[in-house]
Amino acid sequence: MAILADTASGYHILRIDAYSRTTATPTGECLKSLPFTVGGHRWCIGYHPNGSKPEAKDYISLYLYLDEIRSYDSHRGWGNPGFIKREELEKSEHLRDDSFAVRCDVVVIDEFRTVQETPEITTQASVSTEKGADVVFDVAGQTFAAHRCVLAARSPVFSAELFGVMKESDTGGVVRIDDMEAQVFKALLYFIHTDLFPKAATEDGDGDQDEDVLSQHLVAADRYNLERMKLLCEKKLCEYIDVGTVATILALAEQHHCHGLKKVCFDFLSSPANLKAVVASDGFKHLSRSCPSVMEELIDMLAN
């Protein structure tokens, strides 16, 4: 049994103007931002110029509060009492013209769901058998027999292609799939039946997990609107992010609307050392040409 979490995410930028005037606020008291909404809930940011408690009086404390609760003490919020030392902020380049800004990213877990995984011994048989199959796919010269109803139940795209207005005019009962490798389609069918990746689905010839194979699986999952498969590919790809891969993975995330994967790439690039190394790579040049909107977001993130 797998446990899945439905999430919503967003962010808010807190800008503090006239910083020097806010330092007169007593320790333990906060100035709060205007409310903003993420995940169907109203939030605000609490700014404690002289710390949220006596032991943090030399620090700026920041907390995220659920604005639906009337009391704004630190026990009802999430944050850092020692966010930054005031002396350190005042000497840094972050404080300009007596103002500074902080970005707060919020991820709200709406609910947990459980997914029952079918035992492997049963599902392997259902994937490999042709008994009762009523559709055949031709993928890169290889044929795969399958069951229309099973595919349609798991994928709205297959449902439209096999039963709906998008129904393909196949020849002799064979549906041709273009722009996909046979092994990727095989893994797709296996996942549709089992909710699992086949053992070698994300491995290269040496038995190691391969970034390129994972990327192909993500593209296939997005193409057939298999959200769980897509999320699992995103999660695995996060483990491959480094100086040599981040530009390619970020382009993939942008093109296929992988918001979680995109955020992890941006977090990696927020490091000056990482960014400097990536900018010099060929992958970054490709990213600049293929995804100009991502470049605008990256510049905006660095500016803030």
Secondary structure, DSSP 4 states (H G I P E B T S, - for coil): -EEEEEEEEEEEEEEE-SHHHHTTSPTT--EEPPPEEETTEEEEEEEETT-SSGGGTTEEEEEEEETTSS---GGGEEEEEEEEEHHHHHHSTT-BTTBEEEEEEEEEEEEEEEEPPPPHHHHHHHHH--TT--EEEEETTEEEEE-HHHHHHH-HHHHHHHTSTT----BTTEEEE-SS-HHHHHHHHHHHHHSS--TTTTB-TTS-B-HHHHHHHHHHHHHTT-HHHHHHHHHHHHTT-STTTHHHHHHHHHHTT-HHHHHHHHHHHTSHHHHHHHHTSHHHHHHHHH-HHHHHHHHHHHH-
